[in-house]
Amino acid sequence: MSNTALNILHHDPYLTPFGWFFDDFRRACLAMEQRLTQERITLKEFANAHHYLGLRYEDGQWVFREWAPSATDIYLIGEFSDWKEREEYKCKRIHDGLWELFLPKDALVHGQLYRLSMHWSGGQGLRIPAYTKRAVQSSLTNEFDAQVWCPENQYEWKIENFSRKNECPLIYEVHIGMSGEEPRISSYKEFTENILPRIVKGGYNAIQIMAVQEHPYYGSFGYQVSNFFAPSSRFGTPEELKELIDTVHANGISVLLDIVHSHAVKNEIEGLSRFDGTYYQYFHDRGDRKQHPVWDSRLFNYGKPWVVKYLLSNLRYWVEEYKFDGFRFDGVTSMLYHDHGIGTSFGDYGNYFSGNLDKEALVYLALANKLCHQLGNIITIAEDVSGLPGLAGHELDGGVGFDYRLGMGVPDFLGKLLEKQKDEEWSVDQIYYELTNHRPEEKTINYVESHDQALVGDKTFIFRMIDADMYHNMGLGQGTLRVSRGVALHKMLRLITLTLCSYGYLNFMGNEFGHPEWIDFPRQGNGNSYQHARRCWSLCDNENLYYAKLADFDEQMISLFKKEHLLDVAQANKIYAHCDDQVLAVERGGAVFIFNFSPTKSYSDYGIPVNEKQYRLVLDSDNEKFGGHNRLAENQIFYASAGSDGINRIQLYLPTRTGVVLLPSS
């Protein structure tokens, strides 16, 4: 057994019976990398297709290249050719399924629309080039065309070499199109001017942008990608996206791309499906692997070198061209298993390492992570619900190499807690266990709600707690008991989730202030309305509403964690728990966090064991400035004293549904 397998088994002896798998996995990774690089170049050098393929202007002429091994003829057609096949725009087949065309400078003009007229044995069709950097949608037909993009004034980066800080990510997840308050699609520019300042003020150190890769159906939330190298034109120009990222960097914040390499749209004109007339060029072409049974999309064949080259080049492109600092890989569970994890229980290790595991996809993910880390200080996050061991383990330990995995079990647990248990039945031991239940050798990003919990058909957590009162009784001083409960628990759930996270935290835009609306993109079923595809910022700007107080609490919470470097410590340690009282206390980075989840019992002179002699109250969820009942005095000092058992304790008042943070005070 190899040393890499031994390293990962050292963390979890229960994996010992599957040591063979990790050995096979590392050998498969090495074999694929050698196959791709021929041991002559690096993986980064292999991922260079975007420097060679697609439409480029170089050395005073236009060059177009495409990989289409089953094509018999390819023509560039567009506004420049009156959308007809012309001999001067006919590509020449060169080698290895590659096609090439050279055109003089005046043959194409910036902004012109074009497509490929692709011929194959027995048929032909219109296609958008696989490596197109720009695609635009017709307002008349809703169809997409590629667009010649070579502006005279290209964006000049103000920050050429931004390097993210090596700090635990506090991620603000955003969708550009729905980031404004007006019921329409917002732009990169509007986001930069109006929303970014809010994120800066909120203290988050990373922005994760959804729906950047071009997608035909706006309502897919960006998860049905057609043009993998093209930033969505719905939100503006490539220069405006670059300006957005540059401005984010100027504020010391990292930018992550929500990347979709798990599947692709089955559209044939816009997407890659049947690109050269075959179903198998980029995708599997038979059986259950041909198409995703739920998403109705095409599934990449990760065993084909040209497919891997396409996807790896895509990662390098977004880093080089747009200076993204990392990736959140979507749909990793779907990639990992032949059944896509649908209805599969992962309660036994045998369920992971069976024939259901897609080894080619796993090898691709390992190579993708290796490439990202060769590109610089790039972070990678896996959206995986299965909990595959080693997914966020270091490559040298036999892992796949992701820096973080999303703690997707946390919102599921909290949602069930709110729906299925009365408040008096909440167990603080169970809360602590569920929010810290992760593989100790893997870093996990916790969150209460991402965009998933806000989609139509579901309810945000605060909506579940407050319901219709969110529309009528959110004015300060006029809230109902239901509002009081919802406001209190909203703050407590976020504070305890951040407190107990492993190495990172995530929030979806607007959820920090309890945004009352679900997310529903325009579609036929809602009359193509944008009413629920926006964010109502005016609610948190109105100081007379509880929404503003929730936003203030989130800002102070994030600020405290950053100022005191509380996430630098691996995780919080439980120092006290009393399930009957529903009181939990944990210590992290010297700070003491105390939670009273009881809906009916406040406690006087409650003893909490501590290490230091005195502490100062630095954050109180019940404070009036956060929409609370102001039952604790600000900045009060607590002195520890030894009891008859020799244990040092502080005595403090713990109001119902309150979370407090104490720092050692000299």
TIMARLUM-505911 format. One line per field, with one value per residue (C-alpha): residue in one letter; residue number from 0; x, y, z. Coordinates in pm, whole numbers, plus 32768, in hexadecimal, padded with zeros to 4 digits. Example, Ala and Ser with C-alpha at 12.3 -4.5 7.8 and 13.67 -1.06 7.14 Angstrom:
<pts>
r = [a_s]
k = [0_1]
xx = [84CE_8557]
yy = [7E3E_7F96]
zz = [830C_82CA]
</pts>
This chain:
<pts>
r = [m_s_n_t_a_l_n_i_l_h_h_d_p_y_l_t_p_f_g_w_f_f_d_d_f_r_r_a_c_l_a_m_e_q_r_l_t_q_e_r_i_t_l_k_e_f_a_n_a_h_h_y_l_g_l_r_y_e_d_g_q_w_v_f_r_e_w_a_p_s_a_t_d_i_y_l_i_g_e_f_s_d_w_k_e_r_e_e_y_k_c_k_r_i_h_d_g_l_w_e_l_f_l_p_k_d_a_l_v_h_g_q_l_y_r_l_s_m_h_w_s_g_g_q_g_l_r_i_p_a_y_t_k_r_a_v_q_s_s_l_t_n_e_f_d_a_q_v_w_c_p_e_n_q_y_e_w_k_i_e_n_f_s_r_k_n_e_c_p_l_i_y_e_v_h_i_g_m_s_g_e_e_p_r_i_s_s_y_k_e_f_t_e_n_i_l_p_r_i_v_k_g_g_y_n_a_i_q_i_m_a_v_q_e_h_p_y_y_g_s_f_g_y_q_v_s_n_f_f_a_p_s_s_r_f_g_t_p_e_e_l_k_e_l_i_d_t_v_h_a_n_g_i_s_v_l_l_d_i_v_h_s_h_a_v_k_n_e_i_e_g_l_s_r_f_d_g_t_y_y_q_y_f_h_d_r_g_d_r_k_q_h_p_v_w_d_s_r_l_f_n_y_g_k_p_w_v_v_k_y_l_l_s_n_l_r_y_w_v_e_e_y_k_f_d_g_f_r_f_d_g_v_t_s_m_l_y_h_d_h_g_i_g_t_s_f_g_d_y_g_n_y_f_s_g_n_l_d_k_e_a_l_v_y_l_a_l_a_n_k_l_c_h_q_l_g_n_i_i_t_i_a_e_d_v_s_g_l_p_g_l_a_g_h_e_l_d_g_g_v_g_f_d_y_r_l_g_m_g_v_p_d_f_l_g_k_l_l_e_k_q_k_d_e_e_w_s_v_d_q_i_y_y_e_l_t_n_h_r_p_e_e_k_t_i_n_y_v_e_s_h_d_q_a_l_v_g_d_k_t_f_i_f_r_m_i_d_a_d_m_y_h_n_m_g_l_g_q_g_t_l_r_v_s_r_g_v_a_l_h_k_m_l_r_l_i_t_l_t_l_c_s_y_g_y_l_n_f_m_g_n_e_f_g_h_p_e_w_i_d_f_p_r_q_g_n_g_n_s_y_q_h_a_r_r_c_w_s_l_c_d_n_e_n_l_y_y_a_k_l_a_d_f_d_e_q_m_i_s_l_f_k_k_e_h_l_l_d_v_a_q_a_n_k_i_y_a_h_c_d_d_q_v_l_a_v_e_r_g_g_a_v_f_i_f_n_f_s_p_t_k_s_y_s_d_y_g_i_p_v_n_e_k_q_y_r_l_v_l_d_s_d_n_e_k_f_g_g_h_n_r_l_a_e_n_q_i_f_y_a_s_a_g_s_d_g_i_n_r_i_q_l_y_l_p_t_r_t_g_v_v_l_l_p_s_s]
k = [0_1_2_3_4_5_6_7_8_9_10_11_12_13_14_15_16_17_18_19_20_21_22_23_24_25_26_27_28_29_30_31_32_33_34_35_36_37_38_39_40_41_42_43_44_45_46_47_48_49_50_51_52_53_54_55_56_57_58_59_60_61_62_63_64_65_66_67_68_69_70_71_72_73_74_75_76_77_78_79_80_81_82_83_84_85_86_87_88_89_90_91_92_93_94_95_96_97_98_99_100_101_102_103_104_105_106_107_108_109_110_111_112_113_114_115_116_117_118_119_120_121_122_123_124_125_126_127_128_129_130_131_132_133_134_135_136_137_138_139_140_141_142_143_144_145_146_147_148_149_150_151_152_153_154_155_156_157_158_159_160_161_162_163_164_165_166_167_168_169_170_171_172_173_174_175_176_177_178_179_180_181_182_183_184_185_186_187_188_189_190_191_192_193_194_195_196_197_198_199_200_201_202_203_204_205_206_207_208_209_210_211_212_213_214_215_216_217_218_219_220_221_222_223_224_225_226_227_228_229_230_231_232_233_234_235_236_237_238_239_240_241_242_243_244_245_246_247_248_249_250_251_252_253_254_255_256_257_258_259_260_261_262_263_264_265_266_267_268_269_270_271_272_273_274_275_276_277_278_279_280_281_282_283_284_285_286_287_288_289_290_291_292_293_294_295_296_297_298_299_300_301_302_303_304_305_306_307_308_309_310_311_312_313_314_315_316_317_318_319_320_321_322_323_324_325_326_327_328_329_330_331_332_333_334_335_336_337_338_339_340_341_342_343_344_345_346_347_348_349_350_351_352_353_354_355_356_357_358_359_360_361_362_363_364_365_366_367_368_369_370_371_372_373_374_375_376_377_378_379_380_381_382_383_384_385_386_387_388_389_390_391_392_393_394_395_396_397_398_399_400_401_402_403_404_405_406_407_408_409_410_411_412_413_414_415_416_417_418_419_420_421_422_423_424_425_426_427_428_429_430_431_432_433_434_435_436_437_438_439_440_441_442_443_444_445_446_447_448_449_450_451_452_453_454_455_456_457_458_459_460_461_462_463_464_465_466_467_468_469_470_471_472_473_474_475_476_477_478_479_480_481_482_483_484_485_486_487_488_489_490_491_492_493_494_495_496_497_498_499_500_501_502_503_504_505_506_507_508_509_510_511_512_513_514_515_516_517_518_519_520_521_522_523_524_525_526_527_528_529_530_531_532_533_534_535_536_537_538_539_540_541_542_543_544_545_546_547_548_549_550_551_552_553_554_555_556_557_558_559_560_561_562_563_564_565_566_567_568_569_570_571_572_573_574_575_576_577_578_579_580_581_582_583_584_585_586_587_588_589_590_591_592_593_594_595_596_597_598_599_600_601_602_603_604_605_606_607_608_609_610_611_612_613_614_615_616_617_618_619_620_621_622_623_624_625_626_627_628_629_630_631_632_633_634_635_636_637_638_639_640_641_642_643_644_645_646_647_648_649_650_651_652_653_654_655_656_657_658_659_660_661_662_663_664_665]
xx = [8000_8088_80E7_7FD1_7ECD_7F67_7F4E_7DD9_7D9D_7E57_7D41_7C30_7C84_7B28_7BA5_7CAB_7BDD_7BD5_7D47_7D50_7C68_7D4D_7E75_7DAF_7D3A_7E99_7F17_7DF4_7E40_7FAD_7F59_7E64_7F53_8069_7F7D_7F23_807C_814B_8238_82BC_81EB_813D_7FC9_7FB1_8055_7F65_7E39_7E7F_7D66_7CD8_7E21_7E00_7C92_7B6F_7B75_7CAB_7D44_7EBC_7FDE_7EFC_7E07_7CE3_7D1F_7C09_7C3C_7B4B_7B5B_7A4F_7AD6_7997_7954_797F_796D_795C_7902_7906_77BF_7735_76E7_782E_77BB_7649_761E_7680_7795_78AE_79EE_7ACD_7A38_7A63_7B3F_7C54_7C82_7DE6_7E21_7D91_7C30_7C9E_7C22_7CC0_7C70_7D42_7C96_7D19_7CE9_7BC1_7B03_7A61_79F8_79D0_7865_77FE_7728_778A_7760_77F9_7750_77BE_77A9_77CB_7780_760A_75B8_760D_75B0_75FB_76DF_7782_78F9_7955_7A57_7993_79E2_78A0_773A_760A_7497_73A9_7288_71AF_71F6_7299_73A5_7516_762A_779E_7821_796F_7A07_7B41_7AF5_7BE1_7BF4_7C2A_7C15_7D58_7D7C_7DC6_7E2E_7EFE_7F75_7E6D_7EB5_7DAD_7E0B_7E3B_7D0F_7BD9_7AD4_79A6_78E3_77CC_7716_767F_75BB_75FA_74B0_73D1_74AD_73E7_729A_71E7_712E_7220_7379_748A_75E1_774E_776E_7642_76C4_7817_777C_765A_768E_7804_780E_7713_77EF_7922_7865_77EC_7953_7951_7AA5_7A31_791C_789F_77F5_76ED_7676_77A7_77D3_76D9_7593_7465_735B_7372_729B_739D_745E_7588_759E_7548_7680_769B_77D4_78DA_79D4_78D8_786D_76F6_76A0_7557_7617_76F9_7841_7980_7A26_7919_794C_7AC0_7A7C_79A0_7AB0_7BBC_7AEB_7AAB_7C21_7C5F_7B91_7C68_7B5C_7B8A_7AA4_7A35_7986_786A_78E9_7812_78D9_77E2_76FE_7699_755A_74DD_749B_754B_756D_75DB_7683_7776_767A_76A5_779C_7845_7717_776E_76E5_7831_791E_790B_7811_77AE_76CC_761B_7562_7529_7663_75DE_74FB_74B6_7364_72FB_73AD_7367_74C8_75F8_770A_7879_7959_7A7B_7B43_7B85_7CC2_7C23_7B01_7BF1_7CBC_7B81_7B1D_7C79_7CB6_7B6D_7BEE_7D33_7C77_7BA1_7CD3_7DA9_7CA8_7BCC_7CB0_7BC1_7C5C_7BB0_7A92_7964_7930_77BD_7719_7843_7763_76C5_781F_789C_7794_76F8_75A2_75FE_75B4_743F_7391_74D9_751D_7688_7670_7772_78D2_7885_778F_78AD_79A5_78BC_7891_77AE_78D9_793E_7AB8_7AED_7A31_7AF2_7C3D_7BCC_7B78_7CCE_7D7A_7CA0_7D0B_7E78_7E63_7DB9_7ECC_7FD2_7F29_7F6E_7EC4_7D7B_7C7C_7B8D_7A44_797A_7800_77D2_76BD_7740_7869_7960_7A96_7BC8_7B0E_7B9C_7CD7_7E2D_7EB4_7FED_7F12_7E56_7D34_7C8C_7D19_7BF7_7C50_7AF1_79AA_7859_77AF_766B_75E4_75D1_74AA_73FA_7419_73B0_7288_720D_7243_7160_7056_7044_709C_7004_70FA_70F1_716A_72A6_73D5_750F_75E3_7546_7577_76E7_7716_766B_771C_7874_783D_7946_7A81_7B8C_7C93_7BAD_7B50_79DB_791C_77DE_76AA_7547_74BF_754F_7481_73F4_732B_728F_7210_70A1_6FF8_70BF_70C2_71DE_720D_718A_7058_7018_7026_6F66_6E94_6D97_6E01_6F36_6E57_6D8E_6E3A_6FAB_6FA0_7069_6F8A_6E62_6EE3_6E17_6E93_6ED3_6FA9_7066_70B4_711F_71FF_72A8_72E4_7358_747A_74C2_74CB_75BF_769C_76B0_76E6_780A_788E_788F_7909_7A4A_7B00_7A07_78AA_77BA_7687_75A7_7567_7447_741F_74F3_73D1_72C0_724F_70DA_70B6_7106_71BF_70F7_7184_70A0_6FF6_6EB2_6E1A_6E3B_6DEF_6F61_6F70_70AE_6FF4_70B0_71F7_727D_72EE_722A_734C_7264_71EA_733E_7374_723E_72B1_7149_7139_71CC_7276_736B_73BC_7401_74F0_759F_75C9_765F_7756_77C2_77DC_78BC_798B_79CA_7A3F_7B2C_7BB5_7BFD_7C6F_7B7D_7B79_7CF2_7CB4_7C46_7AFB_7A3C_7A4E_791E_7958_77F6_76AB_7568_7455_733C_7396_73E4_7527_7667_77BB_78E9_7A44_7AF9_7C34_7C12_7AB0_798D_7841_770C_75B7_746D_7377_725F_7123_7098_71B2_72A4_73B2_744C_75B2_75E7_773F_781C_797A_7A8D_7C08_7C49_7C08_7B24_7A5F_79B1_7868_78B7_7786_7623_7515_740D_7493_7391_7469_743F_72C7_72DC_7240_7376_7383_74FD_75D6_76D4_7848_7811_792E_790F_7A03_7A52_7A64_7AB1_7999_79A9_7A16_7B40_7AB7_7ABE_796C_78CE_776A_7688_7521_74B2_736E_7294_72FD_7441_75A5_76C7_783B_793A_7AA9_7BB8_7BE2_7D1E]
yy = [8000_815A_8269_8349_8244_8215_838B_839C_8257_82E6_83E9_82E2_8174_810E_814F_803C_7F36_802C_8077_7FCE_80DC_81FB_8148_810F_8277_8309_8222_828B_83FC_83CB_8302_8409_8527_846F_8428_8597_862E_8516_8569_8687_87AA_8812_87F1_896D_8964_8853_892A_8A23_89E9_8B47_8BD7_8B18_8ACA_8BB2_8D02_8DD4_8F0F_8EED_8F6E_904F_8F41_8E72_8D05_8C0C_8AA7_899A_8830_876D_8615_8598_86D1_86C1_8839_896F_8ACF_8C10_8CC0_8E04_8F6E_8F86_8E78_8ECF_8D8A_8CBE_8BBF_8C67_8BC8_8CCD_8C74_8AFD_8A52_8962_8816_87F8_86D7_861D_8693_8800_8903_8A53_8B96_8CCF_8E15_8F72_9089_9124_8FDB_8FFD_9125_913A_90FD_9030_8EFB_8DA9_8C31_8AFB_8A3F_88DE_87BE_8650_8507_8504_865D_87C0_88C2_8A18_8A28_8B27_8AE8_8A19_8B17_8C53_8D69_8E26_8DBA_8E9D_8E54_8EE2_8FA2_8F33_8DBE_8D7D_8CBC_8CF1_8D51_8D6B_8ECE_8F4B_8FE9_90B8_9216_932F_9396_9257_9261_92BE_9219_9302_91E1_90F7_9007_8FED_8ED2_8E69_8E5B_8D05_8D2C_8C5E_8CBC_8D85_8D61_8E3D_8D79_8E55_8E4A_8F7F_8F80_8F76_9055_9194_91FA_924D_9126_90F9_906D_9134_916A_913A_92B4_92E3_91D2_927E_93CE_936A_9213_91F5_9312_9250_911B_91E6_9282_9129_90B2_8F7F_8F28_8E62_8E85_8D4E_8DA7_8CC4_8CAA_8D45_8C3B_8C7B_8BBA_8BC2_8BAE_8CC4_8C03_8AEC_8BC4_8B98_8A20_89C4_8A47_8A63_8B36_8AE0_8BF0_8D0C_8DE9_8E1C_8F41_8F72_9033_9104_90F2_9031_917F_91CB_9079_90BF_9213_916D_9074_9182_925A_9134_90F5_9265_9230_9109_9008_8EC4_8E5D_8CF5_8C68_8B71_8A86_897C_8856_874C_8760_883C_88A1_87B0_88D6_88A0_89FC_8AAA_898A_886D_8757_86A9_87BE_870A_862F_8526_84FD_847C_859C_8634_8556_83F2_8377_8246_81B5_826A_833C_83EC_84DD_854A_84B6_85E5_870D_869C_86FF_865C_85B0_85E2_84BA_84FF_83DE_8494_8569_8678_869A_86B7_87B5_8881_8888_88C1_89D8_8A6D_8A84_8B23_8C16_8CA3_8CD4_8D72_8E40_8EB4_8E82_8DAA_8D37_8BE8_8B06_8A6C_892A_88EF_8798_86D0_85BE_8593_8570_8474_8365_82B8_82E0_844D_840C_8412_8356_82BD_8299_82D0_823C_812F_8154_803C_8126_820C_8114_8038_8021_814F_8239_82E0_82C0_838E_84B4_848E_8495_85CB_867D_8623_86AD_87E6_8827_87E9_88DD_89E9_89D5_89F1_8B30_8BE9_8C22_8B99_8AFB_89E5_8989_884C_884E_86E6_8659_84F3_8530_8460_8429_84D7_85CC_86F5_863B_86A8_8607_8595_84E1_8426_851B_85BD_8710_87FE_8909_890A_8853_88F6_8887_8836_876F_88A4_8954_8806_87CA_892A_891A_87D8_8870_8992_88BD_877F_87DA_88C8_89C2_891E_87D8_8864_87AE_8884_8747_86E8_8847_8840_86E5_8731_887D_87EA_8698_8695_85D6_867A_8673_872D_889C_88E4_8A21_8A38_8B00_8B2E_8B7C_8B8A_8BD6_8A74_8AC0_8BF4_8B5A_8B51_8A1E_8A45_8B51_8C14_8BC3_8D11_8CE7_8B94_8C38_8D7B_8D2B_8E37_8F18_8F69_9047_90F3_90EE_9132_9296_92CF_92C5_922B_90CB_8F9E_8E7A_8DC3_8EE3_8EF3_8D80_8D91_8EBF_8E26_8CD0_8D69_8E0A_8CDD_8BE3_8CB9_8CF9_8B8D_8B18_8C07_8BB2_8A3C_8A43_898F_8A90_8B63_8BF6_8C50_8D2A_8D6D_8EDB_8F6D_8E47_8EF8_8FE7_8EE3_8F31_8EDE_8E6D_8D1D_8D0E_8CCB_8D28_8D99_8C6F_8C14_8BA3_8CFD_8DD1_8E0E_8EEB_8F71_8FBA_8EAB_8EBC_8FEB_9059_9157_921F_9339_9258_924A_93BD_9416_9441_9421_92B3_917B_912D_9249_91C3_9067_90FD_91BE_9081_8FC6_90E1_90E6_8F6B_8F5A_9081_8FDB_8E95_8F4C_903F_8F2D_8E2C_8D31_8C4E_8C21_8B15_89D1_89B8_8A09_892C_88E4_8953_892F_889B_8867_87D3_8809_8979_8989_8A43_8A0D_8AB2_8A8A_8B24_8B8E_8C5C_8CC8_8D4B_8CAA_8C7F_8C38_8BE0_8BBF_8B1F_8B00_8BB0_8BDF_8BDB_8CF1_8C9D_8D79_8D48_8C25_8B8B_8B4B_8AB1_8B8C_8BA3_8D16_8DEF_8EEE_8F21_903E_9024_9080_8FFF_8FCA_8F54_8FDE_9140_9243_92B9_915D_9153_90A5_90EA_918C_90AD_90C0_91F1_923C_91FF_9173_90B9_8F5D_8EE0_8D72_8CCA_8B68_8A93_8980_8895_8973_89D3_8B43_8BC4_8D09_8D51_8E03_8E44_8D7A_8DFD_8D1C_8CE9_8DA6_8D72_8E35_8E4C_8E97_8EF0_8EDD_9031_9096]
zz = [8000_7FA4_8098_8014_8067_81C0_8202_81C0_827C_83A6_83CD_83BB_8409_8393_8233_8253_8194_8070_8062_7F0F_7E88_7EE5_7E49_7D08_7D0C_7D26_7C13_7B35_7B73_7B1D_79E6_7965_79A9_78F2_77D2_77B8_77E3_7748_7869_7792_780F_7950_798D_7974_781E_77B0_7814_76FE_7603_7637_75B5_7470_7425_73E3_7332_7374_72E7_72DF_720D_713F_70D1_714B_71A2_71E7_7258_72CB_7339_727E_721D_7173_70A7_6F2F_6EEF_6FCA_6F5B_7023_6FD1_705B_701C_6F5B_6E62_6E5B_6F21_6DF0_6DBB_6CFC_6C87_6D27_6E7D_6E54_6F58_6EFB_6FAA_7030_7123_7250_7202_7200_7108_70B8_7005_6FCA_6F6D_6F23_701D_6F67_6F40_7097_716B_72E3_7346_7216_7254_71CB_71E2_714E_7035_708F_6F97_6FEE_6F46_6F06_6F8A_6FEC_70F1_717E_72AB_7391_73B0_74DF_7550_7508_75FF_75C0_7573_7563_755F_745D_74F6_73D1_73B6_750C_744F_7494_73A3_73D6_73C5_7348_747E_7452_74D6_7481_75EF_76B0_7829_78D7_7A2A_7B4A_7C28_7B55_7C60_7D6E_7E5E_7F52_80C0_8158_823A_8274_8170_81D7_8093_8012_7F02_7DF3_7CB0_7BDC_7B21_7C54_7D2D_7CF2_7D87_7C44_7BA1_7A7F_7A32_7ADE_7A49_7AA6_7AB5_7B99_7C7D_7C90_7CE3_7DC4_7E60_7E8C_7F8D_805F_8058_80B3_81D7_8240_826A_818B_80F6_7FC6_7EC3_7E11_7CC8_7C34_7ACC_7A25_7918_7801_781B_7730_7840_7941_7A37_7A50_7B4A_7A63_7A8F_7926_787B_7701_76C6_77C9_776A_7745_7869_7859_777A_7835_793D_785E_77A5_77F9_7849_7949_79EF_79FD_7A96_7B9B_7BFA_7BF8_7CE2_7DCA_7DD8_7E21_7F5C_7FC5_7F78_7EB6_7D98_7D68_7C36_7C5A_7B4A_7AA2_7A1A_7A86_7954_782F_777E_7676_758A_7440_73AB_74EC_759B_755E_752A_73D8_7385_7262_7217_731A_7476_74F6_74A3_7600_76B0_76F5_75E0_7667_778C_78D6_78A5_776E_7823_7987_79ED_7ABE_7A22_78BA_7857_77B5_787F_7830_77DF_78CC_783C_76F1_76E5_760D_7701_7825_775E_771E_788D_791C_7821_7892_79F7_7989_78A9_79C1_7A9C_798C_78CF_79F0_7B1F_7BE9_7D30_7D4D_7CEE_7D91_7CC7_7C99_7C8E_7D09_7D94_7C3D_7BA3_7CA0_7C7B_7B51_7BF3_7C43_7DB0_7D6D_7E84_7EFA_806C_80C9_8225_81DD_8150_805E_7FB2_7F53_7EC8_7DFF_7C88_7CA4_7CC6_7B7F_7B8E_7A53_7AEC_7C30_7B74_7AB5_7BFD_7C88_7B52_7B5C_7CC2_7C70_7B4F_7C22_7D24_7C12_7B9A_7CE0_7E2D_7DA7_7E90_7E2F_7ED6_7E98_7E9B_7F09_7FDF_7FE7_80CD_8001_80DB_8055_7F76_8034_8093_801C_7EE2_7F9C_8099_7F8C_7F78_7E4E_7EA7_7EE7_7FE5_8079_8064_80A0_81E2_8130_8255_8333_8288_8262_83D8_8438_834B_83EA_8542_84EC_8446_8513_8677_8771_87F9_8951_88B4_8817_889A_88B9_88B1_8766_86DC_873D_86A7_855C_8527_8571_84CB_83BB_836D_8448_8336_8242_824D_823D_81EC_82BA_8263_82DD_8185_8028_7EF2_7F08_8042_7FA1_7E5D_7E05_7E95_7FD4_80E1_8179_82E8_835F_8280_8322_8477_8434_8300_829E_83BD_82EE_8219_8329_847D_8449_84CB_8609_873B_8685_8652_86BA_878E_8649_85CB_8714_86FF_8594_85C2_86F4_8656_850D_85C7_86A3_8585_84C3_85ED_8654_84EC_84C2_861C_85DE_8475_8421_834E_828F_8279_815F_813C_8010_7FC2_8084_816D_8272_82AF_828A_8127_8125_7FBD_7F28_7DDB_7CA1_7B4F_7A32_7992_78EB_7A36_7AD4_79A5_7964_7A96_7B38_7C7B_7D39_7C7A_7D35_7E8F_7F5D_7FF1_805D_8175_821D_81D8_82A2_840A_8480_8414_84B4_8368_83A6_84FF_8478_8379_848E_855A_8433_83F9_8566_8572_843E_84B8_8609_856E_8485_8587_8685_8581_8618_84E8_84F6_85FC_8557_860D_8748_887C_894F_8AB6_8B3B_8ACE_8B8E_8AB9_8BB5_8BD2_8A5B_8AA6_89DF_8A10_892F_8921_87E5_87CA_8936_8902_89BB_8906_89D8_894A_8A00_890D_8A0B_8992_8AF1_8BF3_8C46_8D44_8E50_8ECC_8DDF_8E0B_8CDB_8D05_8C71_8C5E_8C96_8DC7_8D29_8BEA_8B37_8A79_890C_884E_88C5_87D6_88C5_88B0_884D_872B_8697_86C8_881A_896C_8A07_8B3B_8B64_8BA3_8A93_8AD0_8C2D_8CD4_8D68_8E6F_8E98_8FEA_9056_90DC_91DE_90C8_9075_8F1C_8EB5_8E48_8DE8_8E55_8D60_8D01_8BD2_8B36_8A62_88F6_8918_88A5_893D_88FB_8A0A_89E0_8AEC_8B8F_8C49]
</pts>
